[in-house]
Amino acid sequence: MTSDTTRTTGSRDDVADLERAIARRDFWRLVPEWVPRGGYTPPNHDVLMAALAGLRRKL
């Protein structure tokens, strides 16, 4: 039986493979076509603080 708090960890090879895929931008093949591929706001301090405030409002 598993719980929501159980976390599965992969091998170091899995992590390295994921890092290489992200560096090559191969991860987009896993995302549906309707998801925008660009135009995202860079995660600077102000953006992160706004996101944090929004999440706190949801609690």
Gaussian input, Z-matrix of N, CA and C with variables (Angstrom, degrees):
# hf/3-21g

backbone

0 1
 N
 C     1     B1
 C     2     B2     1     A1
 N     3     B3     2     A2     1     D1
 C     4     B4     3     A3     2     D2
 C     5     B5     4     A4     3     D3
 N     6     B6     5     A5     4     D4
 C     7     B7     6     A6     5     D5
 C     8     B8     7     A7     6     D6
 N     9     B9     8     A8     7     D7
 C    10    B10     9     A9     8     D8
 C    11    B11    10    A10     9     D9
 N    12    B12    11    A11    10    D10
 C    13    B13    12    A12    11    D11
 C    14    B14    13    A13    12    D12
 N    15    B15    14    A14    13    D13
 C    16    B16    15    A15    14    D14
 C    17    B17    16    A16    15    D15
 N    18    B18    17    A17    16    D16
 C    19    B19    18    A18    17    D17
 C    20    B20    19    A19    18    D18
 N    21    B21    20    A20    19    D19
 C    22    B22    21    A21    20    D20
 C    23    B23    22    A22    21    D21
 N    24    B24    23    A23    22    D22
 C    25    B25    24    A24    23    D23
 C    26    B26    25    A25    24    D24
 N    27    B27    26    A26    25    D25
 C    28    B28    27    A27    26    D26
 C    29    B29    28    A28    27    D27
 N    30    B30    29    A29    28    D28
 C    31    B31    30    A30    29    D29
 C    32    B32    31    A31    30    D30
 N    33    B33    32    A32    31    D31
 C    34    B34    33    A33    32    D32
 C    35    B35    34    A34    33    D33
 N    36    B36    35    A35    34    D34
 C    37    B37    36    A36    35    D35
 C    38    B38    37    A37    36    D36
 N    39    B39    38    A38    37    D37
 C    40    B40    39    A39    38    D38
 C    41    B41    40    A40    39    D39
 N    42    B42    41    A41    40    D40
 C    43    B43    42    A42    41    D41
 C    44    B44    43    A43    42    D42
 N    45    B45    44    A44    43    D43
 C    46    B46    45    A45    44    D44
 C    47    B47    46    A46    45    D45
 N    48    B48    47    A47    46    D46
 C    49    B49    48    A48    47    D47
 C    50    B50    49    A49    48    D48
 N    51    B51    50    A50    49    D49
 C    52    B52    51    A51    50    D50
 C    53    B53    52    A52    51    D51
 N    54    B54    53    A53    52    D52
 C    55    B55    54    A54    53    D53
 C    56    B56    55    A55    54    D54
 N    57    B57    56    A56    55    D55
 C    58    B58    57    A57    56    D56
 C    59    B59    58    A58    57    D57
 N    60    B60    59    A59    58    D58
 C    61    B61    60    A60    59    D59
 C    62    B62    61    A61    60    D60
 N    63    B63    62    A62    61    D61
 C    64    B64    63    A63    62    D62
 C    65    B65    64    A64    63    D63
 N    66    B66    65    A65    64    D64
 C    67    B67    66    A66    65    D65
 C    68    B68    67    A67    66    D66
 N    69    B69    68    A68    67    D67
 C    70    B70    69    A69    68    D68
 C    71    B71    70    A70    69    D69
 N    72    B72    71    A71    70    D70
 C    73    B73    72    A72    71    D71
 C    74    B74    73    A73    72    D72
 N    75    B75    74    A74    73    D73
 C    76    B76    75    A75    74    D74
 C    77    B77    76    A76    75    D75
 N    78    B78    77    A77    76    D76
 C    79    B79    78    A78    77    D77
 C    80    B80    79    A79    78    D78
 N    81    B81    80    A80    79    D79
 C    82    B82    81    A81    80    D80
 C    83    B83    82    A82    81    D81
 N    84    B84    83    A83    82    D82
 C    85    B85    84    A84    83    D83
 C    86    B86    85    A85    84    D84
 N    87    B87    86    A86    85    D85
 C    88    B88    87    A87    86    D86
 C    89    B89    88    A88    87    D87
 N    90    B90    89    A89    88    D88
 C    91    B91    90    A90    89    D89
 C    92    B92    91    A91    90    D90
 N    93    B93    92    A92    91    D91
 C    94    B94    93    A93    92    D92
 C    95    B95    94    A94    93    D93
 N    96    B96    95    A95    94    D94
 C    97    B97    96    A96    95    D95
 C    98    B98    97    A97    96    D96
 N    99    B99    98    A98    97    D97
 C   100   B100    99    A99    98    D98
 C   101   B101   100   A100    99    D99
 N   102   B102   101   A101   100   D100
 C   103   B103   102   A102   101   D101
 C   104   B104   103   A103   102   D102
 N   105   B105   104   A104   103   D103
 C   106   B106   105   A105   104   D104
 C   107   B107   106   A106   105   D105
 N   108   B108   107   A107   106   D106
 C   109   B109   108   A108   107   D107
 C   110   B110   109   A109   108   D108
 N   111   B111   110   A110   109   D109
 C   112   B112   111   A111   110   D110
 C   113   B113   112   A112   111   D111
 N   114   B114   113   A113   112   D112
 C   115   B115   114   A114   113   D113
 C   116   B116   115   A115   114   D114
 N   117   B117   116   A116   115   D115
 C   118   B118   117   A117   116   D116
 C   119   B119   118   A118   117   D117
 N   120   B120   119   A119   118   D118
 C   121   B121   120   A120   119   D119
 C   122   B122   121   A121   120   D120
 N   123   B123   122   A122   121   D121
 C   124   B124   123   A123   122   D122
 C   125   B125   124   A124   123   D123
 N   126   B126   125   A125   124   D124
 C   127   B127   126   A126   125   D125
 C   128   B128   127   A127   126   D126
 N   129   B129   128   A128   127   D127
 C   130   B130   129   A129   128   D128
 C   131   B131   130   A130   129   D129
 N   132   B132   131   A131   130   D130
 C   133   B133   132   A132   131   D131
 C   134   B134   133   A133   132   D132
 N   135   B135   134   A134   133   D133
 C   136   B136   135   A135   134   D134
 C   137   B137   136   A136   135   D135
 N   138   B138   137   A137   136   D136
 C   139   B139   138   A138   137   D137
 C   140   B140   139   A139   138   D138
 N   141   B141   140   A140   139   D139
 C   142   B142   141   A141   140   D140
 C   143   B143   142   A142   141   D141
 N   144   B144   143   A143   142   D142
 C   145   B145   144   A144   143   D143
 C   146   B146   145   A145   144   D144
 N   147   B147   146   A146   145   D145
 C   148   B148   147   A147   146   D146
 C   149   B149   148   A148   147   D147
 N   150   B150   149   A149   148   D148
 C   151   B151   150   A150   149   D149
 C   152   B152   151   A151   150   D150
 N   153   B153   152   A152   151   D151
 C   154   B154   153   A153   152   D152
 C   155   B155   154   A154   153   D153
 N   156   B156   155   A155   154   D154
 C   157   B157   156   A156   155   D155
 C   158   B158   157   A157   156   D156
 N   159   B159   158   A158   157   D157
 C   160   B160   159   A159   158   D158
 C   161   B161   160   A160   159   D159
 N   162   B162   161   A161   160   D160
 C   163   B163   162   A162   161   D161
 C   164   B164   163   A163   162   D162
 N   165   B165   164   A164   163   D163
 C   166   B166   165   A165   164   D164
 C   167   B167   166   A166   165   D165
 N   168   B168   167   A167   166   D166
 C   169   B169   168   A168   167   D167
 C   170   B170   169   A169   168   D168
 N   171   B171   170   A170   169   D169
 C   172   B172   171   A171   170   D170
 C   173   B173   172   A172   171   D171
 N   174   B174   173   A173   172   D172
 C   175   B175   174   A174   173   D173
 C   176   B176   175   A175   174   D174

   B1=1.4466
   B2=1.5215
   B3=1.3142
   B4=1.4631
   B5=1.5160
   B6=1.2984
   B7=1.4579
   B8=1.5114
   B9=1.3215
   B10=1.4550
   B11=1.5170
   B12=1.3165
   B13=1.4584
   B14=1.5199
   B15=1.3243
   B16=1.4625
   B17=1.5124
   B18=1.3048
   B19=1.4576
   B20=1.5242
   B21=1.3195
   B22=1.4573
   B23=1.5136
   B24=1.3058
   B25=1.4600
   B26=1.5104
   B27=1.3170
   B28=1.4497
   B29=1.5101
   B30=1.2982
   B31=1.4555
   B32=1.5235
   B33=1.3112
   B34=1.4646
   B35=1.5230
   B36=1.3319
   B37=1.4630
   B38=1.5257
   B39=1.3471
   B40=1.4638
   B41=1.5250
   B42=1.3121
   B43=1.4621
   B44=1.5199
   B45=1.2963
   B46=1.4680
   B47=1.5290
   B48=1.3352
   B49=1.4676
   B50=1.5268
   B51=1.3254
   B52=1.4608
   B53=1.5175
   B54=1.3277
   B55=1.4676
   B56=1.5218
   B57=1.3277
   B58=1.4738
   B59=1.5283
   B60=1.3272
   B61=1.4669
   B62=1.5256
   B63=1.3234
   B64=1.4654
   B65=1.5230
   B66=1.3248
   B67=1.4629
   B68=1.5304
   B69=1.3325
   B70=1.4687
   B71=1.5268
   B72=1.3324
   B73=1.4699
   B74=1.5189
   B75=1.3261
   B76=1.4624
   B77=1.5243
   B78=1.3246
   B79=1.4467
   B80=1.5280
   B81=1.3336
   B82=1.4636
   B83=1.5167
   B84=1.3105
   B85=1.4663
   B86=1.5252
   B87=1.3362
   B88=1.4585
   B89=1.5247
   B90=1.3311
   B91=1.4637
   B92=1.5267
   B93=1.3397
   B94=1.4695
   B95=1.5331
   B96=1.3130
   B97=1.4614
   B98=1.5266
   B99=1.3292
   B100=1.4577
   B101=1.5310
   B102=1.3290
   B103=1.4640
   B104=1.5294
   B105=1.3449
   B106=1.4719
   B107=1.5249
   B108=1.3129
   B109=1.4696
   B110=1.5271
   B111=1.2798
   B112=1.4610
   B113=1.5150
   B114=1.3297
   B115=1.4399
   B116=1.5162
   B117=1.3273
   B118=1.4595
   B119=1.5226
   B120=1.3221
   B121=1.4577
   B122=1.5180
   B123=1.3367
   B124=1.4670
   B125=1.5318
   B126=1.3294
   B127=1.4624
   B128=1.5253
   B129=1.3421
   B130=1.4586
   B131=1.5341
   B132=1.3006
   B133=1.4620
   B134=1.5289
   B135=1.3197
   B136=1.4643
   B137=1.5313
   B138=1.3227
   B139=1.4600
   B140=1.5229
   B141=1.3238
   B142=1.4634
   B143=1.5232
   B144=1.3289
   B145=1.4649
   B146=1.5345
   B147=1.3241
   B148=1.4626
   B149=1.5286
   B150=1.3177
   B151=1.4651
   B152=1.5278
   B153=1.3090
   B154=1.4606
   B155=1.5251
   B156=1.3296
   B157=1.4635
   B158=1.5169
   B159=1.3302
   B160=1.4662
   B161=1.5125
   B162=1.3201
   B163=1.4639
   B164=1.5235
   B165=1.3189
   B166=1.4666
   B167=1.5227
   B168=1.3369
   B169=1.4594
   B170=1.5298
   B171=1.3301
   B172=1.4651
   B173=1.5211
   B174=1.3429
   B175=1.4828
   B176=1.5041
   A1=108.38
   A2=116.39
   A3=120.64
   A4=109.42
   A5=115.85
   A6=120.77
   A7=109.00
   A8=116.23
   A9=120.86
   A10=111.85
   A11=116.82
   A12=119.89
   A13=112.66
   A14=117.11
   A15=120.28
   A16=109.35
   A17=117.16
   A18=121.92
   A19=108.59
   A20=115.51
   A21=120.97
   A22=108.50
   A23=116.70
   A24=119.77
   A25=109.15
   A26=115.87
   A27=121.52
   A28=110.52
   A29=114.55
   A30=118.69
   A31=109.69
   A32=116.03
   A33=119.84
   A34=110.78
   A35=116.92
   A36=120.19
   A37=110.85
   A38=116.69
   A39=120.43
   A40=110.59
   A41=116.42
   A42=120.78
   A43=110.11
   A44=117.34
   A45=121.29
   A46=110.73
   A47=116.65
   A48=120.67
   A49=110.95
   A50=116.39
   A51=120.06
   A52=111.12
   A53=117.22
   A54=120.54
   A55=111.38
   A56=117.15
   A57=120.10
   A58=110.90
   A59=117.20
   A60=120.64
   A61=110.88
   A62=116.54
   A63=119.81
   A64=110.29
   A65=117.40
   A66=120.86
   A67=111.09
   A68=117.10
   A69=121.49
   A70=112.04
   A71=116.44
   A72=122.89
   A73=112.06
   A74=118.03
   A75=122.41
   A76=112.71
   A77=117.50
   A78=119.73
   A79=112.31
   A80=117.49
   A81=119.45
   A82=112.39
   A83=118.57
   A84=119.55
   A85=111.32
   A86=117.08
   A87=121.65
   A88=112.75
   A89=116.64
   A90=122.34
   A91=108.97
   A92=117.66
   A93=119.52
   A94=111.63
   A95=116.78
   A96=122.13
   A97=113.01
   A98=118.11
   A99=120.59
   A100=113.02
   A101=118.26
   A102=121.56
   A103=108.55
   A104=117.74
   A105=120.30
   A106=111.38
   A107=116.28
   A108=121.53
   A109=112.61
   A110=118.17
   A111=120.06
   A112=110.60
   A113=115.22
   A114=120.29
   A115=115.15
   A116=116.70
   A117=119.71
   A118=110.68
   A119=115.22
   A120=121.18
   A121=109.48
   A122=117.66
   A123=119.17
   A124=110.45
   A125=118.92
   A126=121.23
   A127=112.61
   A128=116.42
   A129=119.23
   A130=109.22
   A131=117.31
   A132=121.84
   A133=112.03
   A134=118.39
   A135=121.42
   A136=111.86
   A137=116.89
   A138=120.94
   A139=109.85
   A140=117.28
   A141=120.30
   A142=111.77
   A143=117.69
   A144=120.65
   A145=110.86
   A146=117.80
   A147=121.35
   A148=110.59
   A149=116.92
   A150=120.95
   A151=110.44
   A152=116.85
   A153=121.57
   A154=110.75
   A155=117.09
   A156=120.66
   A157=111.25
   A158=116.57
   A159=120.35
   A160=112.23
   A161=116.80
   A162=120.02
   A163=110.94
   A164=117.06
   A165=119.36
   A166=111.57
   A167=117.74
   A168=120.50
   A169=111.44
   A170=116.27
   A171=120.85
   A172=112.69
   A173=117.05
   A174=120.10
   A175=112.46
   D1=139.93
   D2=178.80
   D3=-115.00
   D4=158.41
   D5=176.24
   D6=-121.01
   D7=169.58
   D8=179.04
   D9=-66.35
   D10=-22.71
   D11=-177.58
   D12=-89.50
   D13=-6.53
   D14=178.84
   D15=-74.69
   D16=130.04
   D17=-178.90
   D18=-117.60
   D19=129.26
   D20=177.60
   D21=-95.42
   D22=132.40
   D23=178.43
   D24=-109.66
   D25=142.41
   D26=177.81
   D27=-92.66
   D28=177.80
   D29=178.11
   D30=-78.00
   D31=167.99
   D32=177.23
   D33=-63.95
   D34=-30.98
   D35=176.80
   D36=-63.44
   D37=-38.77
   D38=178.40
   D39=-62.60
   D40=-43.17
   D41=179.51
   D42=-65.05
   D43=-43.63
   D44=179.05
   D45=-62.52
   D46=-40.87
   D47=177.17
   D48=-61.84
   D49=-42.93
   D50=178.99
   D51=-64.21
   D52=-43.18
   D53=178.62
   D54=-61.55
   D55=-39.91
   D56=177.99
   D57=-66.65
   D58=-40.30
   D59=179.15
   D60=-63.19
   D61=-41.26
   D62=178.86
   D63=-66.16
   D64=-42.38
   D65=179.25
   D66=-61.90
   D67=-35.65
   D68=179.22
   D69=-85.75
   D70=-2.71
   D71=-175.88
   D72=62.97
   D73=26.22
   D74=177.42
   D75=-73.11
   D76=-15.11
   D77=-177.35
   D78=-64.61
   D79=-20.60
   D80=-179.22
   D81=-64.19
   D82=-22.53
   D83=178.37
   D84=-68.88
   D85=-16.20
   D86=178.78
   D87=-90.50
   D88=-6.11
   D89=-174.35
   D90=-103.33
   D91=139.26
   D92=177.76
   D93=-57.98
   D94=152.94
   D95=-177.02
   D96=-61.96
   D97=-27.73
   D98=-176.04
   D99=-75.45
   D100=-10.90
   D101=179.18
   D102=-77.21
   D103=126.56
   D104=179.29
   D105=-59.16
   D106=142.16
   D107=-177.45
   D108=-97.20
   D109=-2.79
   D110=-179.04
   D111=-159.52
   D112=-178.41
   D113=177.42
   D114=84.83
   D115=11.62
   D116=179.22
   D117=-78.57
   D118=150.79
   D119=178.14
   D120=-76.43
   D121=132.32
   D122=177.22
   D123=-61.51
   D124=140.81
   D125=-176.64
   D126=-77.60
   D127=71.75
   D128=176.80
   D129=-86.16
   D130=179.54
   D131=-174.54
   D132=-58.89
   D133=-44.90
   D134=-178.11
   D135=-63.39
   D136=-41.88
   D137=179.35
   D138=-65.10
   D139=-43.64
   D140=179.72
   D141=-65.14
   D142=-37.90
   D143=178.31
   D144=-67.08
   D145=-38.11
   D146=176.77
   D147=-65.19
   D148=-40.73
   D149=177.38
   D150=-64.54
   D151=-43.39
   D152=178.56
   D153=-60.98
   D154=-43.92
   D155=178.44
   D156=-61.68
   D157=-40.73
   D158=177.82
   D159=-64.03
   D160=-41.39
   D161=178.42
   D162=-66.21
   D163=-39.00
   D164=178.56
   D165=-65.22
   D166=-34.66
   D167=177.34
   D168=-64.12
   D169=-29.08
   D170=-178.73
   D171=-76.03
   D172=-19.52
   D173=-177.70
   D174=-75.16

